[in-house]
């Protein structure tokens, strides 16, 4: 069974914006912390942003001020608004629970490519 379905990626120029969406399966979404992760070619998957069940957020330094994580618990959906995109943001983006020790399955992710 698919646990998470990511969408919204694409090809954008530096300085552009994208909004990623993540639709979760199951009934516990609203009570767990969630995160956006990304993996660039040849690199390990890294955590990008975290949001608690109550809406508290945290970000890695490289995306602070540019990315915004949010969630709509009624829709079992999480979002990542990405502004002022840079080439180094290029990666496959995944959503899942946080911390990673509670991750069970990874979805297919959505490709974000930032290039001129």
C-alpha positions in Angstrom: 0.0 0.0 0.0 1.2 3.5 -0.9 1.9 5.5 2.3 2.7 8.9 0.8 2.2 10.4 -2.6 4.4 13.4 -3.4 3.6 15.8 -6.3 4.4 19.3 -7.5 8.0 19.0 -8.6 9.3 20.2 -11.9 11.9 22.2 -13.8 12.4 25.9 -12.7 14.9 28.6 -13.2 17.0 29.9 -10.3 15.0 32.3 -8.3 11.7 30.5 -9.2 9.2 28.9 -6.9 7.4 25.5 -6.5 4.9 24.1 -4.1 5.2 20.5 -3.3 2.2 18.4 -1.9 2.2 15.2 0.0 -1.0 13.1 0.5 -0.7 10.6 3.3 -2.6 7.3 3.8 -3.9 6.1 7.2 -5.6 7.7 10.2 -2.6 8.8 12.3 -1.3 11.6 10.1 -2.9 14.3 12.3 -1.1 13.2 15.4 2.5 12.6 14.2 5.4 14.9 13.3 6.2 15.0 9.6 9.1 16.1 7.5 10.3 16.8 4.0 13.4 15.0 2.9 15.5 15.3 -0.3 18.1 13.3 -2.0 20.5 14.6 -4.7 22.3 12.2 -7.1 25.3 10.6 -5.4 24.3 12.0 -2.0 22.5 10.7 1.1 18.9 11.6 1.8 18.7 14.6 4.1 16.0 16.1 6.2 15.0 19.6 5.0 12.1 20.7 7.2 9.9 19.4 10.1 6.4 20.2 11.2 4.9 18.9 14.4 1.3 17.7 14.8 0.5 21.1 16.3 2.2 23.1 13.5 5.6 23.9 15.0 8.3 24.0 12.3 12.0 23.8 11.9 14.4 24.0 8.9 18.0 23.3 8.0 20.0 26.5 7.7 20.3 26.3 3.9 16.6 26.7 3.3 15.6 29.1 6.1 13.8 32.1 4.8 13.1 30.4 1.5 11.1 27.3 2.3 7.9 27.0 4.3 6.5 23.7 5.5 2.8 23.5 6.4 0.0 20.9 6.8 -3.7 20.5 6.5 -4.7 17.7 8.9 -8.3 17.6 7.7 -7.0 16.7 4.2 -4.1 14.4 5.4 -1.9 16.7 3.3 1.5 18.4 3.8 3.0 21.1 1.7 6.4 22.6 1.0 6.5 26.1 -0.5 9.8 26.6 -2.1 10.8 30.2 -3.1 14.1 31.7 -4.4 15.2 28.3 -5.6 18.9 27.6 -6.2 20.6 25.0 -8.3 21.8 23.2 -5.1 18.1 22.6 -4.3 17.9 20.1 -7.1 16.9 16.7 -5.7 14.1 14.2 -5.4 11.9 15.4 -2.5 10.1 12.9 -0.2 7.7 13.3 2.6 7.5 11.0 5.6 7.2 10.9 9.3 9.8 12.4 11.6 12.1 11.3 13.1 13.5 8.9 10.6 13.5 6.0 13.1 9.8 5.8 12.7 9.9 5.7 8.9 8.5 2.5 7.5 8.3 3.0 3.7 9.4 5.7 1.2 7.2 6.9 -1.6 8.5 7.6 -5.1 9.2 11.3 -4.4 8.9 14.2 -6.8 11.8 15.6 -8.8 12.8 19.2 -8.4 15.3 20.6 -10.9 16.6 24.1 -10.7 18.6 25.1 -13.8 19.0 27.9 -16.2 
